């Protein structure tokens, strides 16, 4: 069985995770595995903590695309992979890994996915989740406070870089998408269409 890979990209805070959850809710659990681009941030354990705070995680160079591409090829061909785990507070890769088994559908999601031509080539369907910049900022503030232990000031100071990187690297990859989902996970019609496309691809295999 060769898996179908669905790429889900879009800006930070655009609602990608909600889109993934809604897709999974419409498919059986045995049909889908999910891989996160965020798990493939490069390990920064070899540099001082102060310098790690300055790493630009919205730049394509922050992702170990070589490993992600290798894992996508392996899981697409029916092999189980060991997805890395990442600690956002210390900016280091952890020793623990997560076994991800091949399924009919593999969803890979992340902001920078389509900046890599090999990832684009591996995706059978490329989705771009679009959202207004104000909505994205609100989601970023909420997420970074709850999950990454950042203060509002830290988030807002960092947002200048986030916005610049979005305009430079992420927004231009919208042109590679097969489907654009405006309003993120709230666009139920677009998600229904996407799920129908996925089911069609699976049944055609």
N, C-alpha and C positions, 0 to 999 in steps of 0.2 A: 504493500500500500504506500503510495506516495502522497504525502500530506499536501493540502492547499494552504498557502501562507497568505494571510490577510494583514497588510500593513495599516496601522492607524497612527497617523502623525498629526501635527498641529502645534500651535504655540503652547507655552507653559500656561496652565490654568484654563485651557480652552474647553475642557470637558471630555478629554479622551478616555479617562478611566470610567466615567459614567457611560459612555458609548460602549466600551468593552463589556461592562456589567449588563447592559441592556441586551447586547447581542447574545451573551452567554445565557441570559434568562430565557431566550427564545430557542436555544439549542439544548440538546441533552448534555449533561456533564461529561459523558463518555466520548462525546464528539469533539471537544475543544480543549486545547492547552494554550496557555498564555505565557509569552516571554516579554520581559520588560527591558527596553534599551537602557534604562537607568541602572540595571544590574551590571552593566558592562562599562561603567566609568573606570578609568584607569586607576590602579592602586597608587596612592600618593604617600604610602607609609615611609618612603625613603626621603621625604622632605620634611622640614620642621613644621609643627602645627601652625605657627603664625603664617607661613607661606601657603599652607593648604587653604587657609581662609581666603586667599587671593586667587585660587584656581577658578578659571572661568568655565563653569559647568554648562554653559549655553553655547560653547564653541565646539565644532565637530572634533577637534583634536583631543577633547576630554574623553571621548569614547574609544574603547578598544574595538574598533570595527572588525579587525582581523578575526578576533575570537567570536564575535557575534555572527559574522558571515559563515565561519566554519561550523558553528552550532546550528545555524539555520539550514545549512546544506545537510548536516548529519540527521537532524530531526525530520527534514523533508524526505529523506531516503529511508526513514523507518527506525532510526537509532534513538535511544534515550540519551539525553544530554544532561550535564551537570551545570545548571545556571549558577553563576556567581551570586554572592550576596554583598551588599554595600552598606556601609555605615555613613550616613550623610553628616552626622555630627562630627566625626573624626576624619571624614573624607578618605576612608581607607576601605579596601576590599577585605571581607571577612574570610576566615578559614572554612566556614560552613558553606555548603552548596545545596541547591534544590534540584532534585531529579525531576526532569520534565519529560514525560513520555510522549511518543508520537501519537497523534490523533488524526482524524479526518481533517480537522481544521486547526491550524496553528495561528494564533493572533500574536503579532509582535507590535508593541506600541512604544512610542517615544517621540520627542520633539524633533530630533535630528535625523530620523530614519532615512529620509529621502535625499539627504546630502551625500549619501554613499551610493554610487552607481551599482555596486554588486548587490546591496540590499534591495534596491529598486527592482533589479532584474529577478531576484528570488521571489518577490511578492506577486502572487497571482491576481490580487485585487489591492489597489492602493487607495486608501481613504485619507482625506484631509479634514480634520475637525476644525471648523472656523468659528471664531467668537469675537465679539467686540472687545477692544483693548481694555476698557473699564471693567467689563465683566471678568476678564482674565486676571486683572490686577487684584480684584476682590478675592478671587479664588486662591491666588498665590499667597496673599496675606493670611488667609484662613489656614491654608495647608502648611505653610512654613512655620507658623506659630505652633500649630498642633503637633506636627510630625517632625519638624526639624529644629525645634527649640530656638527659633529666631525671634527677635523683638520687631515691633512694627518699624522702628527707625532703621534697623539693619536691613529689613526687607525693602523699604523704600529707597535706601541708599543704593542697594544692589539692583533695583529695578531699572535704573538708567542703563546698566550693562545688559540686563535681560531684554529690554526694548530694542537696544541697538543690535543685539545678536539676532533677535526675532526678525527685524527688518532686513538684516544682511544675509542670514542663512536659512531661516525657517519659512518666512512668507514666500520667497522665490520658489520653494519646492512645491507650492500649491499646483503649479503647472503640470507636475508629474502625476497628479491624482486622477484616478478613474471616477471617484465620487467625492464631492465636497459636501460635508454635513454642516450647514449653518446652525448656530445656536446650540451646538454641542449635544449633550445627551437629552436635551428637552425636545429635540426634533424627532418625534416618534415616527413620523411618516418616512423620513429619510432612513431611519434605522430599519423600519419594516422592509423598505426596498432593498437595503443592503443585505438583510437576512435572507430575502428571497434569492438574491444573486448568489449568496454563499451556498444555499441549499441546491441551487441549479448547478453550480460548479461541482459540488460533492456528488450529486446524482449522475453527472456526466462522466465521472471517473470510472 
